[in-house]
Amino acid sequence: MLKTVLFDLDGTLVEERAAAAAAVVEWAAEYGVTGPDVVTRWTAVSEKHYRRFQRRELTFPEQRRRRVREFLAVDVSDSKADAMFEGYVWRYEAGWTVYADAVPGLRAVRADGLRAVVLTNGNGDHQRMKLDRLGLTDEIDELISGDTLPVGKPDPRAFAHALERLAAEPHDVVMVGDSLENDIRGAQSVGISAVLVDRHDAQPGADVPRVRELTQVLDVVRR
């Protein structure tokens, strides 16, 4: 029997891609890095090193430092890289917004007697701060963050850990997220049903249930 809805955080409850894009353009310009490909290059560099963190090949601070060094082509100390990255971080954090359907979606799930749990690859302290700042902390029942996982999503061990933490079986849980690879395929790999959040109808061919808004999740999972 369904008991818990797992929600991804970034891209599902919180809009942070636009914040990242705006932040890196302004931040990079401080170091003389400009041009039409700034966002594309930053995204590629960030994803490469963040995936290494997800696989636990790098620590959370280490992946940040590598992003700075590669993107800005600088050879700096750890402390200097940390300081430089902070110039990006405060701009990025200032741009976070909550999707309009996030709180109504979470409240609908909880009103239906289900737990709303966030499962994120992000660092726990950073994600808790995000939830607090955006007023989402009281809208969920639990946070399972990347630093408590053996490896990050989409690795099956991440989802197995979540099941163990929740004392749940796969049929007790459904995963809701915007990434077909990280959220949907990862959940399915351990037998958890999943719902793809596709707000802009960008993945019409996906072979899984899709919703345009989080308020539609119950309509899908209760069929």
N, C-alpha and C positions, 0 to 999 in steps of 0.2 A: 504494500500500500504506500502511495506517495506521501512522504513526510517532509521533504526538504527540497527547496529550489536553490541550487548553486548559481550565483551570478558572478560573471566576470566583472571587473571594475572599469578599467580604462577602455573606452570605446563602447561600453555597454551601459554603464550607469553615468560615467563621467566623460565629457567631451574634452579630450586633451590633445588631439592631433593638430587642431588649429592653433592651440596655445604653443605647442612645440614649434610649429612652423614660424609663427610670428616671433617667438623668443630667439630662435637661432639666427634669423636674419639680422635682428638688432644686435645680438651678442657677437656674432661673427664679424660684423662691420667694425666693431671696436678693435679687432685685430687685423683689419685690412682685408678680410675675406668677404668678397661680394660677388654678385653675379646671379644669373637666373637659375643656376644649378645648386645653389647653397642648400636649399631644403632637401633636394634629392640626395645630395652627397651626405648630408648629416643623417638622414634617415637610413641610408645604406650602412654607414659607419656605426651608427647606434645599434641597428639590428644585429650586425655581425658580433659586436662585443657583448651585447645583452644576451644573445643566445649562448655565448660562452658562460655567462653567469648562470643562465638557466640550467646548463649542463654541469654547473658547479666546477668549471675549469678556472673561473675567476671569482673573486669576492665582489660584492656590490660596489665598494669603493674602487676596486681595481678596474672594473669595466668602465666606470666613469673616467678614470685617468687615461685609459687607452683611447677612449673616444676623443678626449681633448687633444692628446698628442698626435693622433692620426689625422683628425679633421683639420686642426690648425697647423699641422706639420711643425711641431715644436718639440724640443728635447728639454723637458723641465723636470724638476723634482716632484715627488709625490705631493708634497705640501703645496707647491706652486700650482700643480695641476688641479688640486682640490679647490684652491682659491679661484682659479680661472673658471672652473666649472660652476662655481656658485653664481657667477655673473649670468650664466644661462639659467640656472635653477630658479632664481627669484623671479625672473621674467616669465618662465614657463609656469610656475605656480600661480602667478598673478592672472594667468589666462584661463585657468580651469573653470569649467562651468558644468552644471548638472543638466543632463537631458531632461526636457520638460516631462517626459513620461516616466522618469526613473522613480520618483517618490510615489506617484499613483500606482505604478506597477508593483513596487515593494509592498505598499500598504494593502493592495488587493490580495497578494499572496499570503500575507500574514493574517488578514481578515478571514481567509479561507481555512485557517488553522494550520498552515504550513510554515516551516521555518524559512527565513530568508538569510542565506549565508553567502558571503563574498569569498570567492576563491580566486586569488590573484598571484601572479608571479612576482609582484613588486615587493620591495623591502617593507617589513612590517611597520617600522616607525614612520616611514614616509607615507605609507598607505593609510595608517591610522590618522596621521595629521591631515591627509586629504579628506578623509571621511568626516573628521571633526570640523574642518574649515568649511566644508560644503553642506554641513547639516545633515549628513547621512548616517552618522553613528547610531542615532536612536531609531533609525528606520530598518536596521538589520539586527539579526540575532547573534551573529558571530562573524569573525574575520579569520580566514585561513590564508596567511601570507607566504610569500615565496621563501622567506628565511626559515620557515618551519617545515618546508617540503624537502624531501631528499633530493629531488631535481624538479625543475619547473615543467609546467605544461608545455607541450602536449604529451610528455612522457607518461606512460600508464602509471608509473609509480606515484606521480603527483596525485592522481585521482584515487588510487588505492589508499594513499595516506589520508586523503579527505574522508573516504568512507570509514577508515579506522577511527579517525578523530571524531566522526559523528556517530560512531557505533551503528552504522547503517549498512544495508545491503544495496546492491546496484538498483534494484527495483524500487527502493525507498526514495530515490533521488533523481532529479532531472537537472541538467546543466543548461544554462542560458548564457550565450555569449556571441560576440560579433566576429570571432575568428573561426573560420571553417576548420583550419588546421589545429590551432591551439585548444580551442574550447570544444568543438563538436567531435572531431576525430579522436581527440584525446579521451574524451568522456566515453565515446562508443567503444574504445579499445578495452575498457574494463566492464562493459555491459550497461553503462549508464545512458539513458535516453537523453537526447539533446535537442534544443531549439535554437536556431540561428536568428540573431537579431540583424535584420537587413533593412535598415531604415530607408535606404535610397534605392532599393530593388536592384542592387548591383550584382546579385548572385541568383538570378532566376532559375538557373539550372541545378542548383544545389539539391541533392537527394535527401534532404531532411526537412522537417517542419520549419517554416520561416514565419517571422512576425515583423511587421513594420514598427510596432510600438510595444513596449513592455506591458502595457495594459492588456495586450492580446494573449499573453503567455498562458493564462488560465484557460482560455478558450481552447488552446491547443492541447495542453496536458490533461484536461478533463474530458476530452473526447472519448 
